[in-house]
Amino acid sequence: MSEVIKKNRLLTLDYLRGFFIIVIIIDHLSRWPSALSIFTGQAWLWVTAAEGFVIISGLLVGYVRGHKNKTLPMRTVTTHLLKRSLLLYVWSVIGTFVYVAIVWYISFKGGAPATPMDIGDWPHLISETLTLQYTWVWLHFLTLYAIFLAAAPCAVWLFRHGRAWAVALISFLLLILGWQTHTEALQWQVLFFIPSIAGFHLEDIQKAWKSLARRRRAIFTWTIWILTGLTIATSAAFTFIPGILEDIGDKVGNGYFNKDTISIWRLLMAFLWFGGFILLFAKFDSFISKYLGRLLLPFGTRSLTAYILHGLALSAISFVTVSGGNIIVNTLLGGVAIGIVWILLQLPFVQKIVPR
């Protein structure tokens, strides 16, 4: 997979995670039409950047807290994961209060997401937020990530005892339970904990990959790329081209790949597309580092900082601009949103206060 691990940093994953965060920012800005939708799919394709972000998060927890920290006492690893979980929970609460207050009390020319409670109903907001029943839409996955981290010590313990199979079994059983109860966290956890297994065995996977003959690696890589490209193109055609196989497209998009659930088809497609992207980023690692590294790396290494603060950029843009159909203006505004967050990530006090 080309040198994915360099100087103890997973740079390829950092670049890819930075790309996913940028896509999420553009999708949350939701100014369409935009040339940037070529990279984002407007969050309407069968799989979105959110799935990729959760997959990377799980993979890194498996690698860092599972594999790299395997010589540390289990209590130390557990304490770190639980503290991290609590920190993200606190920030999801703080962020929700801040963004809801902004939306409630500031008039936006470009509009803003609505809240399920009446304006000024702070008791309801506080109750729903503290009990994890509500999180501001721009911070939604912060809460899910906190939940997954709280459960991660169980997975790490199983990894240490050679029972990765149990993690997979429990994860799929929870997925089935999530389908039956329509519980979001129980469904999304499979995108976190299955990759955590790969993360725990990442170095072994890389060794096995490098031991393959070059021809076999090329065949495998091109197969994944072709399947990824064809399915992305099909998803885009069904989603954005009016009238093309309309009945089939609606059945596939709202059935097999319904956004309200993590179906087995959406899960498999998420893993396929992630595989295609990670192989692509690994293949062109040097090019990305040279020409896009300064943009992607801050978003990748400080992904949660960017995720927490990107709402400030969206709010600022919506405060001063009206939503419109000019593709040039919308594309520029997408670039402005990315630029604002990039600048925020460079500020020393932001780096000290907001979790990365």
Contacts in CASP RR format, 6 or more apart in sequence:
PFRMAT RR
TARGET T0000
AUTHOR 0000-0000-0000
METHOD contacts of the structure
MODEL  1
MSEVIKKNRLLTLDYLRGFFIIVIIIDHLSRWPSALSIFTGQAWLWVTAA
EGFVIISGLLVGYVRGHKNKTLPMRTVTTHLLKRSLLLYVWSVIGTFVYV
AIVWYISFKGGAPATPMDIGDWPHLISETLTLQYTWVWLHFLTLYAIFLA
AAPCAVWLFRHGRAWAVALISFLLLILGWQTHTEALQWQVLFFIPSIAGF
HLEDIQKAWKSLARRRRAIFTWTIWILTGLTIATSAAFTFIPGILEDIGD
KVGNGYFNKDTISIWRLLMAFLWFGGFILLFAKFDSFISKYLGRLLLPFG
TRSLTAYILHGLALSAISFVTVSGGNIIVNTLLGGVAIGIVWILLQLPFV
QKIVPR
1 12 0 8 1.000
1 206 0 8 1.000
1 209 0 8 1.000
1 210 0 8 1.000
1 278 0 8 1.000
1 279 0 8 1.000
1 282 0 8 1.000
2 12 0 8 1.000
2 282 0 8 1.000
2 283 0 8 1.000
2 285 0 8 1.000
3 285 0 8 1.000
4 10 0 8 1.000
4 11 0 8 1.000
4 12 0 8 1.000
4 13 0 8 1.000
4 206 0 8 1.000
4 282 0 8 1.000
4 285 0 8 1.000
5 203 0 8 1.000
5 206 0 8 1.000
10 60 0 8 1.000
10 63 0 8 1.000
11 285 0 8 1.000
11 289 0 8 1.000
11 297 0 8 1.000
12 278 0 8 1.000
12 281 0 8 1.000
12 282 0 8 1.000
12 285 0 8 1.000
13 56 0 8 1.000
13 59 0 8 1.000
13 60 0 8 1.000
13 278 0 8 1.000
14 296 0 8 1.000
14 297 0 8 1.000
14 300 0 8 1.000
14 301 0 8 1.000
15 281 0 8 1.000
15 285 0 8 1.000
15 288 0 8 1.000
15 289 0 8 1.000
15 292 0 8 1.000
15 293 0 8 1.000
15 296 0 8 1.000
15 297 0 8 1.000
15 300 0 8 1.000
16 56 0 8 1.000
16 277 0 8 1.000
16 278 0 8 1.000
16 281 0 8 1.000
17 53 0 8 1.000
17 56 0 8 1.000
17 299 0 8 1.000
17 300 0 8 1.000
17 303 0 8 1.000
18 296 0 8 1.000
18 297 0 8 1.000
18 299 0 8 1.000
18 300 0 8 1.000
18 303 0 8 1.000
18 306 0 8 1.000
19 49 0 8 1.000
19 277 0 8 1.000
19 281 0 8 1.000
19 296 0 8 1.000
19 299 0 8 1.000
20 49 0 8 1.000
20 50 0 8 1.000
20 52 0 8 1.000
20 53 0 8 1.000
20 56 0 8 1.000
20 303 0 8 1.000
21 49 0 8 1.000
21 53 0 8 1.000
21 299 0 8 1.000
21 300 0 8 1.000
21 303 0 8 1.000
21 306 0 8 1.000
21 307 0 8 1.000
21 310 0 8 1.000
22 295 0 8 1.000
22 296 0 8 1.000
22 299 0 8 1.000
22 338 0 8 1.000
23 39 0 8 1.000
23 40 0 8 1.000
23 48 0 8 1.000
23 49 0 8 1.000
24 49 0 8 1.000
24 50 0 8 1.000
24 53 0 8 1.000
24 307 0 8 1.000
24 310 0 8 1.000
25 306 0 8 1.000
25 310 0 8 1.000
25 313 0 8 1.000
25 314 0 8 1.000
25 334 0 8 1.000
25 337 0 8 1.000
25 338 0 8 1.000
25 341 0 8 1.000
26 34 0 8 1.000
26 36 0 8 1.000
26 37 0 8 1.000
26 39 0 8 1.000
26 40 0 8 1.000
26 334 0 8 1.000
26 337 0 8 1.000
26 338 0 8 1.000
27 40 0 8 1.000
27 41 0 8 1.000
27 42 0 8 1.000
27 43 0 8 1.000
27 48 0 8 1.000
27 49 0 8 1.000
28 137 0 8 1.000
28 138 0 8 1.000
28 310 0 8 1.000
28 311 0 8 1.000
28 314 0 8 1.000
29 314 0 8 1.000
29 317 0 8 1.000
29 333 0 8 1.000
29 334 0 8 1.000
29 337 0 8 1.000
30 42 0 8 1.000
31 323 0 8 1.000
31 324 0 8 1.000
31 329 0 8 1.000
31 330 0 8 1.000
31 333 0 8 1.000
31 334 0 8 1.000
32 42 0 8 1.000
32 325 0 8 1.000
32 330 0 8 1.000
33 325 0 8 1.000
33 327 0 8 1.000
33 330 0 8 1.000
34 327 0 8 1.000
34 330 0 8 1.000
34 331 0 8 1.000
34 333 0 8 1.000
34 334 0 8 1.000
35 327 0 8 1.000
35 331 0 8 1.000
36 331 0 8 1.000
36 334 0 8 1.000
36 335 0 8 1.000
40 49 0 8 1.000
41 48 0 8 1.000
41 236 0 8 1.000
41 239 0 8 1.000
41 240 0 8 1.000
43 49 0 8 1.000
43 50 0 8 1.000
44 239 0 8 1.000
44 240 0 8 1.000
45 232 0 8 1.000
45 235 0 8 1.000
45 236 0 8 1.000
45 239 0 8 1.000
46 231 0 8 1.000
46 235 0 8 1.000
46 252 0 8 1.000
46 253 0 8 1.000
46 256 0 8 1.000
46 257 0 8 1.000
46 266 0 8 1.000
46 269 0 8 1.000
47 235 0 8 1.000
47 257 0 8 1.000
47 266 0 8 1.000
47 269 0 8 1.000
47 270 0 8 1.000
47 273 0 8 1.000
50 141 0 8 1.000
51 191 0 8 1.000
51 266 0 8 1.000
51 270 0 8 1.000
51 273 0 8 1.000
51 274 0 8 1.000
52 191 0 8 1.000
52 270 0 8 1.000
52 273 0 8 1.000
52 274 0 8 1.000
52 277 0 8 1.000
53 141 0 8 1.000
53 303 0 8 1.000
54 141 0 8 1.000
54 144 0 8 1.000
54 145 0 8 1.000
54 188 0 8 1.000
54 191 0 8 1.000
54 192 0 8 1.000
55 191 0 8 1.000
55 192 0 8 1.000
55 195 0 8 1.000
55 270 0 8 1.000
55 271 0 8 1.000
55 274 0 8 1.000
56 195 0 8 1.000
57 145 0 8 1.000
57 148 0 8 1.000
57 192 0 8 1.000
58 148 0 8 1.000
58 192 0 8 1.000
58 193 0 8 1.000
58 195 0 8 1.000
58 196 0 8 1.000
58 199 0 8 1.000
59 195 0 8 1.000
59 196 0 8 1.000
59 198 0 8 1.000
59 199 0 8 1.000
59 202 0 8 1.000
60 199 0 8 1.000
61 81 0 8 1.000
61 148 0 8 1.000
61 149 0 8 1.000
61 152 0 8 1.000
61 155 0 8 1.000
61 192 0 8 1.000
61 196 0 8 1.000
61 199 0 8 1.000
62 152 0 8 1.000
62 155 0 8 1.000
62 156 0 8 1.000
62 159 0 8 1.000
62 195 0 8 1.000
62 196 0 8 1.000
62 197 0 8 1.000
62 199 0 8 1.000
62 200 0 8 1.000
62 202 0 8 1.000
63 199 0 8 1.000
63 200 0 8 1.000
63 202 0 8 1.000
65 77 0 8 1.000
65 80 0 8 1.000
65 81 0 8 1.000
65 152 0 8 1.000
65 156 0 8 1.000
66 77 0 8 1.000
66 156 0 8 1.000
66 159 0 8 1.000
66 160 0 8 1.000
66 196 0 8 1.000
66 199 0 8 1.000
66 200 0 8 1.000
67 159 0 8 1.000
67 199 0 8 1.000
67 200 0 8 1.000
67 201 0 8 1.000
67 202 0 8 1.000
67 203 0 8 1.000
69 76 0 8 1.000
69 77 0 8 1.000
69 80 0 8 1.000
69 156 0 8 1.000
70 159 0 8 1.000
70 160 0 8 1.000
74 153 0 8 1.000
74 156 0 8 1.000
74 157 0 8 1.000
74 160 0 8 1.000
77 153 0 8 1.000
77 156 0 8 1.000
78 153 0 8 1.000
78 156 0 8 1.000
81 149 0 8 1.000
81 150 0 8 1.000
81 152 0 8 1.000
81 153 0 8 1.000
81 156 0 8 1.000
82 149 0 8 1.000
82 150 0 8 1.000
82 153 0 8 1.000
84 149 0 8 1.000
84 355 0 8 1.000
85 146 0 8 1.000
85 147 0 8 1.000
85 149 0 8 1.000
85 150 0 8 1.000
85 152 0 8 1.000
86 146 0 8 1.000
87 355 0 8 1.000
88 142 0 8 1.000
88 143 0 8 1.000
88 145 0 8 1.000
88 146 0 8 1.000
88 149 0 8 1.000
88 304 0 8 1.000
88 355 0 8 1.000
89 132 0 8 1.000
89 143 0 8 1.000
89 146 0 8 1.000
91 139 0 8 1.000
91 142 0 8 1.000
91 308 0 8 1.000
91 354 0 8 1.000
91 355 0 8 1.000
92 129 0 8 1.000
92 135 0 8 1.000
92 139 0 8 1.000
92 142 0 8 1.000
92 143 0 8 1.000
92 146 0 8 1.000
93 129 0 8 1.000
93 130 0 8 1.000
95 136 0 8 1.000
95 139 0 8 1.000
95 308 0 8 1.000
96 125 0 8 1.000
96 129 0 8 1.000
96 134 0 8 1.000
96 135 0 8 1.000
96 136 0 8 1.000
96 139 0 8 1.000
97 125 0 8 1.000
97 126 0 8 1.000
97 129 0 8 1.000
99 136 0 8 1.000
99 138 0 8 1.000
99 139 0 8 1.000
99 311 0 8 1.000
99 315 0 8 1.000
100 115 0 8 1.000
100 125 0 8 1.000
100 136 0 8 1.000
102 112 0 8 1.000
102 315 0 8 1.000
103 112 0 8 1.000
103 113 0 8 1.000
103 115 0 8 1.000
103 315 0 8 1.000
104 115 0 8 1.000
104 119 0 8 1.000
104 120 0 8 1.000
106 315 0 8 1.000
106 319 0 8 1.000
108 315 0 8 1.000
108 318 0 8 1.000
108 319 0 8 1.000
109 318 0 8 1.000
109 319 0 8 1.000
109 320 0 8 1.000
109 321 0 8 1.000
109 322 0 8 1.000
110 318 0 8 1.000
110 319 0 8 1.000
110 321 0 8 1.000
110 322 0 8 1.000
110 323 0 8 1.000
111 318 0 8 1.000
111 323 0 8 1.000
112 315 0 8 1.000
112 318 0 8 1.000
113 136 0 8 1.000
113 137 0 8 1.000
113 138 0 8 1.000
115 125 0 8 1.000
116 128 0 8 1.000
116 134 0 8 1.000
117 124 0 8 1.000
117 125 0 8 1.000
117 128 0 8 1.000
117 134 0 8 1.000
118 124 0 8 1.000
125 134 0 8 1.000
127 133 0 8 1.000
128 134 0 8 1.000
129 135 0 8 1.000
132 143 0 8 1.000
132 147 0 8 1.000
135 142 0 8 1.000
135 143 0 8 1.000
138 310 0 8 1.000
138 311 0 8 1.000
138 314 0 8 1.000
139 307 0 8 1.000
139 308 0 8 1.000
141 307 0 8 1.000
142 304 0 8 1.000
142 307 0 8 1.000
142 308 0 8 1.000
144 184 0 8 1.000
144 185 0 8 1.000
144 188 0 8 1.000
145 304 0 8 1.000
147 185 0 8 1.000
147 189 0 8 1.000
148 185 0 8 1.000
148 189 0 8 1.000
148 192 0 8 1.000
148 193 0 8 1.000
151 189 0 8 1.000
151 193 0 8 1.000
152 196 0 8 1.000
155 167 0 8 1.000
155 193 0 8 1.000
155 196 0 8 1.000
158 164 0 8 1.000
158 166 0 8 1.000
158 167 0 8 1.000
159 167 0 8 1.000
159 197 0 8 1.000
159 200 0 8 1.000
164 197 0 8 1.000
164 200 0 8 1.000
164 201 0 8 1.000
167 193 0 8 1.000
167 194 0 8 1.000
167 196 0 8 1.000
167 197 0 8 1.000
168 193 0 8 1.000
168 194 0 8 1.000
168 197 0 8 1.000
170 193 0 8 1.000
171 189 0 8 1.000
171 190 0 8 1.000
171 193 0 8 1.000
171 194 0 8 1.000
172 190 0 8 1.000
174 186 0 8 1.000
174 189 0 8 1.000
174 190 0 8 1.000
175 186 0 8 1.000
175 187 0 8 1.000
175 189 0 8 1.000
175 190 0 8 1.000
175 262 0 8 1.000
175 267 0 8 1.000
177 183 0 8 1.000
177 186 0 8 1.000
178 186 0 8 1.000
178 187 0 8 1.000
179 187 0 8 1.000
179 261 0 8 1.000
182 261 0 8 1.000
187 261 0 8 1.000
187 262 0 8 1.000
188 262 0 8 1.000
190 262 0 8 1.000
190 267 0 8 1.000
191 262 0 8 1.000
191 267 0 8 1.000
191 270 0 8 1.000
194 271 0 8 1.000
198 205 0 8 1.000
199 205 0 8 1.000
209 217 0 8 1.000
212 220 0 8 1.000
221 279 0 8 1.000
221 283 0 8 1.000
224 272 0 8 1.000
224 275 0 8 1.000
224 276 0 8 1.000
224 279 0 8 1.000
225 276 0 8 1.000
225 279 0 8 1.000
225 280 0 8 1.000
227 272 0 8 1.000
228 272 0 8 1.000
228 273 0 8 1.000
228 275 0 8 1.000
228 276 0 8 1.000
228 277 0 8 1.000
231 269 0 8 1.000
231 272 0 8 1.000
231 273 0 8 1.000
232 273 0 8 1.000
235 257 0 8 1.000
237 244 0 8 1.000
237 245 0 8 1.000
238 244 0 8 1.000
238 245 0 8 1.000
238 248 0 8 1.000
238 249 0 8 1.000
238 252 0 8 1.000
238 253 0 8 1.000
239 253 0 8 1.000
255 263 0 8 1.000
256 263 0 8 1.000
256 265 0 8 1.000
256 266 0 8 1.000
257 263 0 8 1.000
257 265 0 8 1.000
257 266 0 8 1.000
257 269 0 8 1.000
258 266 0 8 1.000
281 288 0 8 1.000
288 296 0 8 1.000
295 338 0 8 1.000
295 342 0 8 1.000
298 306 0 8 1.000
298 342 0 8 1.000
298 345 0 8 1.000
298 346 0 8 1.000
299 306 0 8 1.000
299 341 0 8 1.000
299 342 0 8 1.000
299 345 0 8 1.000
300 306 0 8 1.000
301 356 0 8 1.000
302 345 0 8 1.000
302 351 0 8 1.000
302 356 0 8 1.000
303 356 0 8 1.000
304 354 0 8 1.000
304 355 0 8 1.000
304 356 0 8 1.000
305 344 0 8 1.000
305 345 0 8 1.000
305 350 0 8 1.000
305 351 0 8 1.000
305 354 0 8 1.000
305 355 0 8 1.000
305 356 0 8 1.000
306 341 0 8 1.000
306 344 0 8 1.000
306 345 0 8 1.000
308 354 0 8 1.000
308 355 0 8 1.000
309 341 0 8 1.000
309 344 0 8 1.000
309 345 0 8 1.000
309 350 0 8 1.000
309 354 0 8 1.000
310 337 0 8 1.000
310 341 0 8 1.000
312 340 0 8 1.000
312 344 0 8 1.000
313 336 0 8 1.000
313 337 0 8 1.000
313 339 0 8 1.000
313 340 0 8 1.000
313 341 0 8 1.000
313 344 0 8 1.000
314 337 0 8 1.000
316 340 0 8 1.000
317 333 0 8 1.000
317 334 0 8 1.000
317 336 0 8 1.000
317 337 0 8 1.000
321 329 0 8 1.000
321 333 0 8 1.000
324 330 0 8 1.000
344 350 0 8 1.000
345 351 0 8 1.000
END
